[in-house]
Amino acid sequence: MIACASAPAQDLPIDRREHAPVVQRYRAFFACLDWSVIPERDPRRPWPGSPPHPRAAYVKALLSKLCEQKV
């Protein structure tokens, strides 16, 4: 196991998490992007099951993965 130099973001209280440098960096990065071009599910079409997560969340996860150079 690799020791972590600081506490993971999910272990921090909400108010401290908001001021974490990584959180601020990604919020600034994502604020520069136009999220209106990401199509969402058509609400007029009946779909089975519960509503899925927003597609923008998956795009943000992919961009974060690329920025962090994860495989």
Biopython code that builds the backbone (N, CA, C, O; Angstrom):
import numpy as np
from Bio.PDB.StructureBuilder import StructureBuilder

atoms = [
    (1, "MET", "N", (0.841, -1.174, 0.000)),
    (1, "MET", "CA", (0.000, 0.000, 0.000)),
    (1, "MET", "C", (0.888, 1.239, 0.000)),
    (1, "MET", "O", (1.898, 1.286, 0.701)),
    (2, "ILE", "N", (0.512, 2.227, -0.778)),
    (2, "ILE", "CA", (1.271, 3.470, -0.852)),
    (2, "ILE", "C", (0.696, 4.452, 0.159)),
    (2, "ILE", "O", (-0.506, 4.720, 0.160)),
    (3, "ALA", "N", (1.552, 4.984, 1.014)),
    (3, "ALA", "CA", (1.097, 5.940, 2.024)),
    (3, "ALA", "C", (0.704, 7.244, 1.354)),
    (3, "ALA", "O", (1.364, 7.702, 0.421)),
    (4, "CYS", "N", (-0.367, 7.831, 1.834)),
    (4, "CYS", "CA", (-0.870, 9.086, 1.289)),
    (4, "CYS", "C", (-0.306, 10.235, 2.119)),
    (4, "CYS", "O", (-0.364, 10.201, 3.348)),
    (5, "ALA", "N", (0.241, 11.255, 1.449)),
    (5, "ALA", "CA", (0.844, 12.384, 2.148)),
    (5, "ALA", "C", (-0.195, 13.227, 2.866)),
    (5, "ALA", "O", (0.094, 13.805, 3.914)),
    (6, "SER", "N", (-1.397, 13.303, 2.319)),
    (6, "SER", "CA", (-2.464, 14.058, 2.960)),
    (6, "SER", "C", (-3.741, 13.227, 2.917)),
    (6, "SER", "O", (-3.823, 12.225, 2.206)),
    (7, "ALA", "N", (-4.724, 13.655, 3.683)),
    (7, "ALA", "CA", (-5.983, 12.913, 3.746)),
    (7, "ALA", "C", (-6.690, 12.974, 2.400)),
    (7, "ALA", "O", (-6.687, 14.027, 1.763)),
    (8, "PRO", "N", (-7.301, 11.874, 1.941)),
    (8, "PRO", "CA", (-8.073, 11.905, 0.699)),
    (8, "PRO", "C", (-9.216, 12.907, 0.814)),
    (8, "PRO", "O", (-9.711, 13.178, 1.908)),
    (9, "ALA", "N", (-9.628, 13.455, -0.331)),
    (9, "ALA", "CA", (-10.648, 14.505, -0.339)),
    (9, "ALA", "C", (-11.953, 14.045, 0.303)),
    (9, "ALA", "O", (-12.625, 14.842, 0.959)),
    (10, "GLN", "N", (-12.324, 12.779, 0.129)),
    (10, "GLN", "CA", (-13.605, 12.331, 0.684)),
    (10, "GLN", "C", (-13.573, 12.247, 2.204)),
    (10, "GLN", "O", (-14.630, 12.198, 2.833)),
    (11, "ASP", "N", (-12.378, 12.228, 2.815)),
    (11, "ASP", "CA", (-12.274, 12.170, 4.270)),
    (11, "ASP", "C", (-12.300, 13.555, 4.916)),
    (11, "ASP", "O", (-12.405, 13.671, 6.136)),
    (12, "LEU", "N", (-12.203, 14.605, 4.096)),
    (12, "LEU", "CA", (-12.212, 15.958, 4.635)),
    (12, "LEU", "C", (-13.640, 16.421, 4.883)),
    (12, "LEU", "O", (-14.549, 16.011, 4.161)),
    (13, "PRO", "N", (-13.857, 17.266, 5.888)),
    (13, "PRO", "CA", (-15.185, 17.855, 6.056)),
    (13, "PRO", "C", (-15.560, 18.677, 4.820)),
    (13, "PRO", "O", (-14.688, 19.141, 4.084)),
    (14, "ILE", "N", (-16.858, 18.850, 4.603)),
    (14, "ILE", "CA", (-17.357, 19.522, 3.403)),
    (14, "ILE", "C", (-16.733, 20.905, 3.224)),
    (14, "ILE", "O", (-16.304, 21.237, 2.120)),
    (15, "ASP", "N", (-16.672, 21.716, 4.272)),
    (15, "ASP", "CA", (-16.151, 23.070, 4.117)),
    (15, "ASP", "C", (-14.669, 23.068, 3.742)),
    (15, "ASP", "O", (-14.245, 23.924, 2.965)),
    (16, "ARG", "N", (-13.875, 22.149, 4.259)),
    (16, "ARG", "CA", (-12.455, 22.059, 3.894)),
    (16, "ARG", "C", (-12.292, 21.471, 2.501)),
    (16, "ARG", "O", (-11.360, 21.830, 1.782)),
    (17, "ARG", "N", (-13.180, 20.581, 2.119)),
    (17, "ARG", "CA", (-13.109, 19.962, 0.805)),
    (17, "ARG", "C", (-13.306, 21.008, -0.289)),
    (17, "ARG", "O", (-12.674, 20.937, -1.343)),
    (18, "GLU", "N", (-14.182, 21.976, -0.037)),
    (18, "GLU", "CA", (-14.455, 23.023, -1.018)),
    (18, "GLU", "C", (-13.220, 23.870, -1.300)),
    (18, "GLU", "O", (-13.104, 24.436, -2.387)),
    (19, "HIS", "N", (-12.304, 23.969, -0.359)),
    (19, "HIS", "CA", (-11.123, 24.803, -0.509)),
    (19, "HIS", "C", (-9.866, 24.005, -0.871)),
    (19, "HIS", "O", (-8.771, 24.563, -0.931)),
    (20, "ALA", "N", (-10.024, 22.719, -1.107)),
    (20, "ALA", "CA", (-8.879, 21.888, -1.493)),
    (20, "ALA", "C", (-8.372, 22.342, -2.857)),
    (20, "ALA", "O", (-9.173, 22.632, -3.746)),
    (21, "PRO", "N", (-7.061, 22.407, -3.035)),
    (21, "PRO", "CA", (-6.501, 22.880, -4.312)),
    (21, "PRO", "C", (-6.950, 22.067, -5.520)),
    (21, "PRO", "O", (-7.197, 22.631, -6.585)),
    (22, "VAL", "N", (-7.059, 20.767, -5.371)),
    (22, "VAL", "CA", (-7.478, 19.922, -6.503)),
    (22, "VAL", "C", (-8.912, 20.234, -6.896)),
    (22, "VAL", "O", (-9.226, 20.320, -8.083)),
    (23, "VAL", "N", (-9.781, 20.404, -5.913)),
    (23, "VAL", "CA", (-11.185, 20.729, -6.184)),
    (23, "VAL", "C", (-11.274, 22.072, -6.893)),
    (23, "VAL", "O", (-12.004, 22.208, -7.875)),
    (24, "GLN", "N", (-10.549, 23.048, -6.411)),
    (24, "GLN", "CA", (-10.587, 24.374, -7.030)),
    (24, "GLN", "C", (-10.034, 24.336, -8.459)),
    (24, "GLN", "O", (-10.563, 25.000, -9.350)),
    (25, "ARG", "N", (-8.978, 23.564, -8.669)),
    (25, "ARG", "CA", (-8.388, 23.473, -10.012)),
    (25, "ARG", "C", (-9.362, 22.872, -11.009)),
    (25, "ARG", "O", (-9.517, 23.387, -12.116)),
    (26, "TYR", "N", (-10.030, 21.769, -10.618)),
    (26, "TYR", "CA", (-10.969, 21.140, -11.545)),
    (26, "TYR", "C", (-12.228, 21.977, -11.729)),
    (26, "TYR", "O", (-12.781, 22.004, -12.829)),
    (27, "ARG", "N", (-12.694, 22.652, -10.702)),
    (27, "ARG", "CA", (-13.851, 23.532, -10.876)),
    (27, "ARG", "C", (-13.535, 24.651, -11.850)),
    (27, "ARG", "O", (-14.367, 25.001, -12.687)),
    (28, "ALA", "N", (-12.337, 25.217, -11.747)),
    (28, "ALA", "CA", (-11.934, 26.275, -12.683)),
    (28, "ALA", "C", (-11.821, 25.723, -14.099)),
    (28, "ALA", "O", (-12.236, 26.372, -15.060)),
    (29, "PHE", "N", (-11.259, 24.525, -14.225)),
    (29, "PHE", "CA", (-11.122, 23.889, -15.540)),
    (29, "PHE", "C", (-12.486, 23.601, -16.153)),
    (29, "PHE", "O", (-12.722, 23.919, -17.319)),
    (30, "PHE", "N", (-13.386, 23.001, -15.376)),
    (30, "PHE", "CA", (-14.704, 22.653, -15.896)),
    (30, "PHE", "C", (-15.554, 23.885, -16.183)),
    (30, "PHE", "O", (-16.435, 23.839, -17.041)),
    (31, "ALA", "N", (-15.304, 24.983, -15.480)),
    (31, "ALA", "CA", (-16.054, 26.213, -15.726)),
    (31, "ALA", "C", (-15.722, 26.808, -17.092)),
    (31, "ALA", "O", (-16.515, 27.574, -17.640)),
    (32, "CYS", "N", (-14.565, 26.466, -17.642)),
    (32, "CYS", "CA", (-14.157, 26.978, -18.955)),
    (32, "CYS", "C", (-14.841, 26.250, -20.105)),
    (32, "CYS", "O", (-14.784, 26.713, -21.245)),
    (33, "LEU", "N", (-15.472, 25.146, -19.834)),
    (33, "LEU", "CA", (-16.060, 24.322, -20.888)),
    (33, "LEU", "C", (-17.544, 24.611, -21.060)),
    (33, "LEU", "O", (-18.237, 24.959, -20.104)),
    (34, "ASP", "N", (-18.019, 24.461, -22.285)),
    (34, "ASP", "CA", (-19.437, 24.668, -22.602)),
    (34, "ASP", "C", (-20.166, 23.334, -22.449)),
    (34, "ASP", "O", (-20.069, 22.463, -23.313)),
    (35, "TRP", "N", (-20.886, 23.185, -21.356)),
    (35, "TRP", "CA", (-21.561, 21.920, -21.057)),
    (35, "TRP", "C", (-22.897, 21.780, -21.785)),
    (35, "TRP", "O", (-23.522, 20.720, -21.738)),
    (36, "SER", "N", (-23.337, 22.844, -22.456)),
    (36, "SER", "CA", (-24.622, 22.769, -23.161)),
    (36, "SER", "C", (-24.539, 21.875, -24.401)),
    (36, "SER", "O", (-25.575, 21.466, -24.925)),
    (37, "VAL", "N", (-23.339, 21.564, -24.878)),
    (37, "VAL", "CA", (-23.198, 20.709, -26.055)),
    (37, "VAL", "C", (-23.288, 19.224, -25.706)),
    (37, "VAL", "O", (-23.352, 18.382, -26.602)),
    (38, "ILE", "N", (-23.292, 18.897, -24.416)),
    (38, "ILE", "CA", (-23.431, 17.499, -23.991)),
    (38, "ILE", "C", (-24.925, 17.167, -23.979)),
    (38, "ILE", "O", (-25.665, 17.693, -23.147)),
    (39, "PRO", "N", (-25.374, 16.305, -24.886)),
    (39, "PRO", "CA", (-26.814, 16.002, -24.930)),
    (39, "PRO", "C", (-27.240, 15.161, -23.725)),
    (39, "PRO", "O", (-26.516, 14.271, -23.279)),
    (40, "GLU", "N", (-28.398, 15.460, -23.226)),
    (40, "GLU", "CA", (-28.973, 14.677, -22.131)),
    (40, "GLU", "C", (-30.083, 13.793, -22.692)),
    (40, "GLU", "O", (-30.492, 13.930, -23.844)),
    (41, "ARG", "N", (-30.546, 12.901, -21.860)),
    (41, "ARG", "CA", (-31.620, 11.995, -22.254)),
    (41, "ARG", "C", (-32.887, 12.795, -22.548)),
    (41, "ARG", "O", (-33.204, 13.743, -21.830)),
    (42, "ASP", "N", (-33.607, 12.417, -23.595)),
    (42, "ASP", "CA", (-34.838, 13.097, -23.968)),
    (42, "ASP", "C", (-35.912, 12.809, -22.919)),
    (42, "ASP", "O", (-36.330, 11.660, -22.777)),
    (43, "PRO", "N", (-36.370, 13.827, -22.178)),
    (43, "PRO", "CA", (-37.357, 13.585, -21.126)),
    (43, "PRO", "C", (-38.739, 13.213, -21.668)),
    (43, "PRO", "O", (-39.574, 12.699, -20.924)),
    (44, "ARG", "N", (-38.989, 13.471, -22.964)),
    (44, "ARG", "CA", (-40.297, 13.129, -23.538)),
    (44, "ARG", "C", (-40.408, 11.663, -23.905)),
    (44, "ARG", "O", (-41.513, 11.147, -24.069)),
    (45, "ARG", "N", (-39.274, 10.982, -24.037)),
    (45, "ARG", "CA", (-39.282, 9.565, -24.400)),
    (45, "ARG", "C", (-39.375, 8.724, -23.141)),
    (45, "ARG", "O", (-38.600, 8.940, -22.209)),
    (46, "PRO", "N", (-40.301, 7.765, -23.080)),
    (46, "PRO", "CA", (-40.387, 6.910, -21.887)),
    (46, "PRO", "C", (-39.197, 5.954, -21.820)),
    (46, "PRO", "O", (-38.865, 5.283, -22.797)),
    (47, "TRP", "N", (-38.570, 5.905, -20.662)),
    (47, "TRP", "CA", (-37.423, 5.039, -20.437)),
    (47, "TRP", "C", (-37.713, 4.151, -19.235)),
    (47, "TRP", "O", (-38.310, 4.611, -18.261)),
    (48, "PRO", "N", (-37.305, 2.896, -19.285)),
    (48, "PRO", "CA", (-37.489, 2.035, -18.113)),
    (48, "PRO", "C", (-36.447, 2.368, -17.038)),
    (48, "PRO", "O", (-35.353, 2.845, -17.343)),
    (49, "GLY", "N", (-36.791, 2.120, -15.832)),
    (49, "GLY", "CA", (-35.850, 2.281, -14.734)),
    (49, "GLY", "C", (-35.737, 3.715, -14.243)),
    (49, "GLY", "O", (-36.450, 4.610, -14.696)),
    (50, "SER", "N", (-34.823, 3.902, -13.309)),
    (50, "SER", "CA", (-34.625, 5.229, -12.732)),
    (50, "SER", "C", (-33.803, 6.098, -13.689)),
    (50, "SER", "O", (-33.112, 5.574, -14.563)),
    (51, "PRO", "N", (-33.875, 7.413, -13.528)),
    (51, "PRO", "CA", (-33.097, 8.287, -14.414)),
    (51, "PRO", "C", (-31.602, 8.047, -14.249)),
    (51, "PRO", "O", (-31.125, 7.865, -13.129)),
    (52, "PRO", "N", (-30.863, 8.044, -15.347)),
    (52, "PRO", "CA", (-29.415, 7.807, -15.260)),
    (52, "PRO", "C", (-28.682, 9.050, -14.757)),
    (52, "PRO", "O", (-29.270, 10.125, -14.645)),
    (53, "HIS", "N", (-27.409, 8.892, -14.459)),
    (53, "HIS", "CA", (-26.577, 10.031, -14.088)),
    (53, "HIS", "C", (-26.460, 10.965, -15.284)),
    (53, "HIS", "O", (-26.588, 10.518, -16.423)),
    (54, "PRO", "N", (-26.222, 12.235, -15.053)),
    (54, "PRO", "CA", (-26.031, 13.153, -16.189)),
    (54, "PRO", "C", (-24.803, 12.755, -17.007)),
    (54, "PRO", "O", (-23.792, 12.322, -16.453)),
    (55, "ARG", "N", (-24.898, 12.904, -18.313)),
    (55, "ARG", "CA", (-23.772, 12.548, -19.182)),
    (55, "ARG", "C", (-22.559, 13.414, -18.905)),
    (55, "ARG", "O", (-21.424, 12.965, -19.069)),
    (56, "ALA", "N", (-22.785, 14.658, -18.486)),
    (56, "ALA", "CA", (-21.667, 15.558, -18.181)),
    (56, "ALA", "C", (-20.801, 14.984, -17.065)),
    (56, "ALA", "O", (-19.593, 15.221, -17.041)),
    (57, "ALA", "N", (-21.397, 14.236, -16.144)),
    (57, "ALA", "CA", (-20.623, 13.629, -15.059)),
    (57, "ALA", "C", (-19.609, 12.622, -15.611)),
    (57, "ALA", "O", (-18.484, 12.536, -15.118)),
    (58, "TYR", "N", (-20.005, 11.874, -16.618)),
    (58, "TYR", "CA", (-19.088, 10.904, -17.215)),
    (58, "TYR", "C", (-17.994, 11.608, -18.020)),
    (58, "TYR", "O", (-16.849, 11.155, -18.041)),
    (59, "VAL", "N", (-18.341, 12.707, -18.676)),
    (59, "VAL", "CA", (-17.338, 13.472, -19.414)),
    (59, "VAL", "C", (-16.334, 14.081, -18.430)),
    (59, "VAL", "O", (-15.132, 14.081, -18.694)),
    (60, "LYS", "N", (-16.818, 14.597, -17.302)),
    (60, "LYS", "CA", (-15.919, 15.152, -16.285)),
    (60, "LYS", "C", (-14.996, 14.069, -15.728)),
    (60, "LYS", "O", (-13.811, 14.314, -15.505)),
    (61, "ALA", "N", (-15.535, 12.886, -15.507)),
    (61, "ALA", "CA", (-14.701, 11.786, -15.006)),
    (61, "ALA", "C", (-13.619, 11.416, -16.020)),
    (61, "ALA", "O", (-12.472, 11.176, -15.643)),
    (62, "LEU", "N", (-13.978, 11.369, -17.293)),
    (62, "LEU", "CA", (-13.001, 11.045, -18.334)),
    (62, "LEU", "C", (-11.932, 12.131, -18.432)),
    (62, "LEU", "O", (-10.747, 11.815, -18.537)),
    (63, "LEU", "N", (-12.328, 13.398, -18.401)),
    (63, "LEU", "CA", (-11.364, 14.492, -18.469)),
    (63, "LEU", "C", (-10.430, 14.483, -17.259)),
    (63, "LEU", "O", (-9.232, 14.733, -17.392)),
    (64, "SER", "N", (-10.976, 14.200, -16.096)),
    (64, "SER", "CA", (-10.144, 14.114, -14.888)),
    (64, "SER", "C", (-9.130, 12.987, -15.023)),
    (64, "SER", "O", (-7.964, 13.137, -14.658)),
    (65, "LYS", "N", (-9.585, 11.871, -15.545)),
    (65, "LYS", "CA", (-8.703, 10.728, -15.742)),
    (65, "LYS", "C", (-7.584, 11.063, -16.712)),
    (65, "LYS", "O", (-6.435, 10.683, -16.491)),
    (66, "LEU", "N", (-7.910, 11.770, -17.783)),
    (66, "LEU", "CA", (-6.894, 12.170, -18.759)),
    (66, "LEU", "C", (-5.916, 13.179, -18.161)),
    (66, "LEU", "O", (-4.708, 13.079, -18.380)),
    (67, "CYS", "N", (-6.433, 14.144, -17.412)),
    (67, "CYS", "CA", (-5.560, 15.154, -16.789)),
    (67, "CYS", "C", (-4.602, 14.513, -15.785)),
    (67, "CYS", "O", (-3.452, 14.935, -15.666)),
    (68, "GLU", "N", (-5.066, 13.513, -15.077)),
    (68, "GLU", "CA", (-4.234, 12.836, -14.086)),
    (68, "GLU", "C", (-3.381, 11.734, -14.713)),
    (68, "GLU", "O", (-2.641, 11.046, -14.010)),
    (69, "GLN", "N", (-3.482, 11.563, -16.038)),
    (69, "GLN", "CA", (-2.709, 10.585, -16.808)),
    (69, "GLN", "C", (-2.926, 9.159, -16.279)),
    (69, "GLN", "O", (-1.981, 8.384, -16.128)),
    (70, "LYS", "N", (-4.183, 8.841, -16.005)),
    (70, "LYS", "CA", (-4.538, 7.482, -15.588)),
    (70, "LYS", "C", (-4.808, 6.636, -16.813)),
    (70, "LYS", "O", (-5.273, 7.154, -17.828)),
    (71, "VAL", "N", (-4.535, 5.380, -16.743)),
    (71, "VAL", "CA", (-4.740, 4.472, -17.870)),
    (71, "VAL", "C", (-6.211, 4.146, -18.006)),
    (71, "VAL", "O", (-6.597, 3.392, -18.899)),
]
sb = StructureBuilder()
sb.init_structure("model")
sb.init_model(0)
sb.init_chain("A")
sb.init_seg("    ")
for serial, (resi, resn, name, xyz) in enumerate(atoms, 1):
    if name == "N":
        sb.init_residue(resn, " ", resi, " ")
    sb.init_atom(name, np.array(xyz, "f"), 0.0, 1.0, " ", f" {name:<3s}", serial, name[0])
structure = sb.get_structure()
